[in-house]
């Protein structure tokens, strides 16, 4: 991985770890990747990290479905869930593919560099 890509991914990974909406699994994968960066484990951890990121980013249709469901209303509270669903529909109408929470924004930025990370 070239120096510029490594620097960018490292910065976004640190932001991801600090994001209030990051899952514990993604936080752990991010931390493992940071610890492996620059070592002989970097390539292996990069593949694992990308797999975790691809698994955890929230597609906008999934967010709309969850926030609109009884389970989503129970999780967020009815008023908050309705607001999240409405916001997600706005994102989709504007052409967005993913949730725009802090964690998903970091994940999307990192995944844009996926090919460069795997070089």
N, C-alpha and C positions, 0 to 999 in steps of 0.2 A: 504494500500500500504506500503510495507516495506521501510525502511529508504534508502537503496541503490537505489531502483527504484525511489523513490521520489527525491532523490538528482540528479540522472541522468536525469530524465524528467524535473526537474526544470532547470538544466543547458542548456539542449537542447531547452527548451521553451524560455529561455532568448535569446539564439542565434537566434531562429526563429523570435522573435519579432524584432530583429535588422537586420534581413536579408533583403537586398534591393529588393528581389523578392517576399516577402510575401504579400498576399492579405490583404486588410483591414479587411475582415471578419475573416480570420485566426488570424491576429494580435489581434483582439478584443477577440476572443475565448481563445487565449493564455493568454492574460492579465486577463481575468475572471478566468481562471483556476489557475493562480498564486495567485490571491487574495483569492481564495477558499481553496487552499492547506493548510492542517492542521486545517481546520474548519469543522463544521458539514455539510457544503455544498460541501465538496471535492468530495464525491462519485457522486453526481448529476452532478457537473461541469466536472468531469472526463469523464462521458458518453457523455456529450455535446461536449467536446473538441475532443474526439476520433471521433465522428460523423463528426465534421468539418474537421478534418485532413484527414479522409478517403475521404471526398467529394472533397477536394482541391488538393490532391497530383496529379500530372500530369502524367498519364500513357504515356509511350514513344510513343506509336502509335498515341495518341491524339496530342502530341507535333509535331510529324512528319507531321501529317495531317494539323494542324493549320499553322505551319511555311511554309508549301508548298502551302497553299491556298492564294487566292487573299486577303482575310481578314488579314492573317498573314503577307503578304508582305506590306500591308498598315499599319499595326500596327508597325512592326519592321523596315520597309524599305526593299527594295528588296534584297540588298546585305546581310544585317544582317540576314534576313529570310532564305536565301539560306544557309548561314553558320550554322545557328541554326538547320535547317533540316538535313544538312550533319552530324553535330555533333550528333544529335539524332539518325541517322541511325547507326553511329559508336557505340553508346551506346547499341542499340538494337542488333547489330551484336555480341557484346561482352557479350550478355545475360542480359543486364540491362532491368529492367521493368519500371523504372520511370525516369523522368527528373533529371538532376544532378545539377540544380541551387541550390544556398544556402538554399532557403526555402524548396525545396523538399528533400534535403539531411537531413535536421533537422526533417522534418515530417516522413521520412522513418525510421530514427533512433528511434524516439518516438514510432511509430507504432510497431516496433519490440518488444516493452515492453508492448504492449496492454493488453495481458492476465494478466501480473503481475500488471498492473495499476488497473485492474478491480477486483482484489482479495479483 
